[in-house]
Amino acid sequence: MYHKTYSLIYAFILFIVFGSSVTCAAEQPIAIFHAFDEFYDKINVCDRAKEGYSHIQIAPAQRSNPKQRNEWFYRYQPVEYDKIEGRGSEEALKKLIDKASSCKPEIKVIADVVFNHMASEREFDLKKDFPEFSEQDFFHDRRCSIDFNDPNRSRGREVDCSLGDLPDLDQSRENVRDVHKAHLKKLIGLGIGGFRFDAAKHMSQEVVKEYIDFIDTESNGNTWNYLEVIEDGVTGAEAYNGIAAVTDFILYNSMKDAFVFGDLRTFPPKDVADPRSVTFGENHDTIRKLNPEFAINPNPSAINPYDDRSDAQLATAFVLARESGTPLIFSQDNLVSYIPTGVKFRRIMHDRGKEGRNVKENIRKVIDRSTMLIMERGDEGFFVLNKAKEKFDIPVLDMTRTNLEGCYRELRNDFTVAIERRDKSKFVTRWGTGSRGGMEVHGRDALYFIREPSGC
């Protein structure tokens, strides 16, 4: 009785000291569907929820450059933050958010925000076309250049310098931060469940943290946020991932080296040492042709793009199989048959992990082939990838060095695999049918297996 009374008194003291400032931490997404440049009223959020996605990311919502409505990058040229005119009206965005919250399971909406710069000076006048800002709210040395290949350049050039002809906002000015906070508050009021900060490394860490703290206060800690930080010789992920999760371009570049030129036996690839980091096989910054039906010269500044996008899609399959990271899936890639399967696999592994089961990620070198990869998720599932064009087919496969044992079902093709002990070793004794063991994987394919406790 004494201990119970003491606990109640202690809880009351905590409430008095912290009051309503105590916030809940938003749960890390299972997988984010990037509804790239889609109109808000055309996004099938409940279909994505059924596939296993926990979050969906939309195009920037502020009023942006209206001159070329069909070019995606104009959504990243803000004109006015008080108005919602992204890929739909404020009413359309609210309907999307409400629909997402009604899906079974619920799915949350992440808003993309662009705070570093405004629309092109070639088309807009600082003095009259941006009603929320004065000319003093911009850096006066607006046309300075940034050489991202110069490792000796000043870090300050990234923060107080225009991106091309996009005028750079001076976020040391209170009015600039107040306009941005009003935009964040409006979106939170509509029910937004998270934020992506575009070009975060072009804002100071102090300002970005101020925005994240403001979001946490306004949402009571119920939004999940991440920052676009494209690594270069001066700025790395560690400069910002103490504030929020960051995009993992280290992983992207490391995977690309292996999937295009290298050897999958060198995996695991290098990554940002943060399990929250946003991982991807490709995103809208790395793809050359995004909207080819509209764009004459789409994304000429693509960052380290793949020549063959099917390599990027195999890399996407890999990030979905991992335990670590927060996969961001580009909308077009969801049409590749194995990628929605990977999302389903990831949700199953997430749920089994929460039940206390072993879903630890381990790459097992049980096949000595540069084009093959096997990753186990504890003893609850495994992932197989073949990046070669040719089918991989062997009659015997020794799995002794893995934690895998028992019956597993492949989620997309719905066939079973048995891994059984033979004396002191373990082998794949069934691959689809009882008449064959070993492994057979078609070229350019990825397979996801989950444990079936009831047996094969």
N, C-alpha and C positions, 0 to 999 in steps of 0.2 A: 504493500500500500504506500509505503514511504517513497519507493522508487517511482511509482506511478504519479504521485503528487508532484514530486520533484520534476519529472519530465514535463508535466503540464505547465508548471511555473516557468521552466526553461523555454518552452515553446512560446509562452506568452511574452517573455522578455524579448525573444527574437522578433516577434511581430511588432512590439513597440519600437525596437531599435531600427528595424529595416522597413517596416510597414509595407506598402504596396510596391516598393522598389525591388523586392525579390522577384526575379523573373524565371521563367522556365526556359531551358535551352531547347531550341527547335531541333527535331530529329534530323539527322543527316539523310538526304534523299537516297533511295535505293537506286534509281536511275532517272535521269532528266531527259525528256523528249524535247528537242529544240524545234519548235514549230516555226521554222525559219521563214520570216517575211509573210506568213499566212494571215489572211484576214481573220479577225477575232471570231466572226460568226461562222467561219468555215472549219474551225478546229474541232475535230471529233474527240473531245477530251475523254468521254467515257470509254470509247474504244481503246484509247491509250491506257486508261486505268485498268481495263480488263487484261491488257497485255502484260501488266506488271509495273508500269511506270508509276512513280510516286509524285513526280513533279513535271510540269510542262513549262517551257520557257517561251515567251512571246517577243515579238518585235517591240522596239522602243515605243512608248505610248505618247510622248509629248508631241505637240505640233512641230512638224519638221518641214524641211525644204519641199515645197509642193510642185516644183518645176517639172520633175520627171517622176511621176507617181509609180512607174513600174520598175525603177531601178532601186534595188534593195538598199544601197549605201546612202541614199537620201534620207532614210529613216534615222541615220546616224549623224544628221546635220540639224540640230535643234534650232527652232525659231522662237518658240514660246512654251514655257513649262506649265503654265496655268491651264492650258487647254489640252484635252486628250483627243488627239487626232492622229493616232498611229496607223494601225491597220484596221481602224474602226473608231467609232465614237466612244465617249465615256459610257453611254448606255450599253453599247455592244460589249465593251470590256466588262462591265458589271454583270451582264448576262452570262458571259463566259465564266467568270469567277464563281457565280452562284451555281451554274451547271456543274462545274468541277467539284464543288463541295457536296453536291447531291449524288455524285457517281458512287458506285459500289465496286471496289473500295474508293474512298475519297482520293482525289488528286489535287495537288496545290499548284498555283500559278506563280511563276517567277517572272518578274518584270526586268527588262533590260533598261538601265539608265545611262545616259550620256551627259556627263557633267564637265568634261574637260574643255570643250570648245563649242562653238556655235556654227551656223551654216556659212557656206562659202562667201568670202568677201567679194568674189567676182559677181555675185548676184544680189548681195544684201549689203545695206549700209549700216554701219555701227550706230550712227546717230538716230536713225529713224525706224529701222526694221526690227529691232529687238526691244519690244516695249517694256520689258521688265528690267533692262539694264541701261546704264549710262555708258558713255565712251570711257569713263574712268574705271569701269568694271573689267576692262580688258588690259592685258599687258601691252604696253606701248611698243615694245620691240617685237611686234607681232610677226614679222616676216623673217625672223632668224631661222637658220637651218639646223637640222639635227642629222648628224652623220652616225647612224647606228652601228657602223662598222669601225668606228674610231674608239678603241678601248681607253683612250686618254681624254676623252671629252668630259666636260663638266656634267655632273649629275643634274645640276640646275637647269641645263638646257632642256632636259626632258620634262621639267615641271613648268617652266615659264616661256615656252616656245611653241609657236603654232605648228599644227600638223598640216603641212602643205599650206593651202590658202584658207584653212579653217581658223578663225580668230580665237585665241586662247583666253579663257576667262581667268581673272585674277582672284583666286579663292581665298586670298588673305583679306579680301573685302567682305564685310559682314553682309552686305546686301546680296552678294552672289550666293553665299551659303544659305541665307534665309530663303531665297527663291528656290534653291534646290531642296531644302528641307520641306518647304510647302508642297513641292511635287511629291516627295516621298510620303508625306502625311496624307495627301489626297489618295495615293495608291493604296496605302495601308487601310484607309477608311473604306475603300472599295472591296477590301478583303484579300489583297495580294499576300502570298505566302512566302515570298523571298525576292531577293534582288541580285542581279548581276551588274557589276560596275564596269562599264566599258572603259578601256584605256586607263586603268587605275594607276599604272606606274607614272602616268603624266600628271598625277596629283600628288601632293606631299602626303607622307604617312600620317601626319597629324590631322590633316583635313579628312582623309578617308576614315580614320578612326572616329573623328567627330560625327561623320555621317552614320557610321555603323552603330555607334553608341546611341545616336538619336533614333535610329530604327528600332534598336532593342528596347528603348524606353517606350516609344509610341506603340509598339506591337506587343509589349509585355514579353519580349523574348521569343515570340512565336513565328518569326521569319527565319529562313535559312539563306545566308548571303555568301556570295563569292566574288572574287576580284579577277578581272582579266589582267594578268601580268605576263607579258611576252618577254622571256629571258633575253638579255643581251650581255655584252661585256662589262657593262656598268651596273645594271640593275638585275638582281636575281629574285627568286621567289621568297627567299628568307627575309627580304626587306619588307614584305607585306603579309606573310602568312601568320604572323603573330596577331594580325588584326582580324582576318577572316580567311577562309579557304581561298586558294588561288588556282588558276589554270596551270596544268602540268605540261608545259612545253618541253621540259627535260625528257619526260616519258615519251612524248610524241616523237621527238627527234631520235631518241634511242631505238624506239620500235621501228621507225622508218628505215634506219640503217640496216636492221636485221631483216625486215620484210622485203626490202628491195635488193640489197646487195649482199647481205650477211647470212649468218648461220643461227638458226633458232636454238641451237645447243648452247649459245652464249647467254641465253636468258637465265635469270630474270634481268630485264633491262633497267637502266638507271631511271630514277624518278625523284620527284620532290619528296623529301622525308616527312610526309604528313598524310595520314590515312584519309583526310577529308578532301584532298586535292581533287580538282575536277579533271577527269581523264577523258581522252577522246582519241579515236583513230583518225578523225578529221573533223574540222569545224569550218565555219564560214570564212575564217581568215586563211585557211590552208587550201581551199578548193579553187581551181582556176575558173571553172564554168559552173556558176550557181543558178542563174536564170537565163539559160541560153536563148529561150524564146523571146526575151525582152532585150537583153544586153548585147550591144555591138562588140564591146571589148570587156567581157566580164572579169572582174577581180584581177586586174593586171599586176597587183601587188601581193598576190597570194604568197604566204610564208611557207617556204620549203615544201611545195606541193608534191604529191605523188603524180607520176606520169600515168600510172594505171590505178584507177580508183578502187579496183577490186583488192589491191594490196592494202589500201586504207581500210576497207571494209573488213578484211581479215584481222587487222589490228583492232578494229572496233569490237569484233567478236572476242578478242583476247581481253580487252579491258572489262568487258561484261563478266568474264569468267573469274576475274580476280576478286579476292576478298577486300583488298584495299582500294581506296579511291571512290570518287563519285562520278560514274559514267555519264557523259553528255552525248546524246545520240542525235546526229543530224537527221532531219526529217526524211530526206530522200533515202538514207541508209536503212530506214525501217522497212523499206520495200524488199530488201534482201532477205531471203527466207530464213537464214539462220540467226539474224539479229533479233527479231521479236522472241525467238526461242531463247536467246541469251538473256534477254530481260526477264523472261519467265524463270529461267534457271537462277538468276541472281536473286529474285524475290524468294524463291524456295530456300536458297541457301541462307538468306537473311533471316527468314522465319525460323529455320531450324537452328541457326546460331542463337537466336533469342531464347530458344528452348533449352539451351545449354549443351547442344550437341557439338561435336568437333567438326568445324568447317574451315580449319586453317588451310591457307593457300600454300601449296608446295609444288614447284616444277620438278618432275621426276624424269631423270635421264635414263629411261628404260629402252629407248629406241635410238640407235646411233645413226641418225639421219638428219642432215642440216635443214630439211624442209618440214620436219615433224616436231610437234610439241604435245606433251601430255602434262596437264596440271591436275593435281588432286585437290579436293576441298575436304580435308580430313578424310573420314571414311564415308561421308554423306554424298559425295558426288565427284565427278571428274569431267575434264574438258579435253578434247582432242582436236588438233588443227593440222591440216595438210596444206602447205602453201604451194606445193608443186602442181603442175598441170596434170601430171599422171596420177593414176590411182595408186595408193599405197596398199599392199596386200602381203601379209605374212601369215603362215599357218600356225606359228607358235610365238607366244609373247609371255615372257617371264615378268611377273609383277611383284616379285618377292620384296623389292625395296620400297614398295608403296604401303600405305595404310589401308588400301582398298581390299575388300573381301566380301563376297556375297553376290547378290543380284542387283543389277542396275538397269534402268530403262532410259533409252534415248528419247528426249522429249519431242523432237520434231518428226522423226521417222517411226517412232513407237515400236522399237525392237529392243530385245533384252540381251544383256551380256552377263555372263557368270564368271567370277574370279574365285577360284577354288584352290585349296591346298593339295599338293602332291608331295608327300613326305615332308621335307623341310622347306619347300618352295611353294610359290603361288603362281598360277598360270591362268590366262584367259581360256576357259574350257568351252565357252559358248559365245558365239558372236552372231546373234540373230536367230540361228537355228542350232539345235543340238548336234548337228552333223559336222560343225566346224568350230575350231577355236581360233586363236590368233586375233588378227585385226584387219579390217578392210575399210578404207576411207577414200572416197572419191577425191579427185583433184580439186583444189581451190575450195575446200569445204571445211566446216567447223561443226562439231558434234558436242552435245551437252547431255550428261548422264546423271541421274539421281538414283539414290539407293531405294530399292523396293524391299521393305522388311518382310513382305509375305513370300518372297522367293520368286524364282523364274517359272 
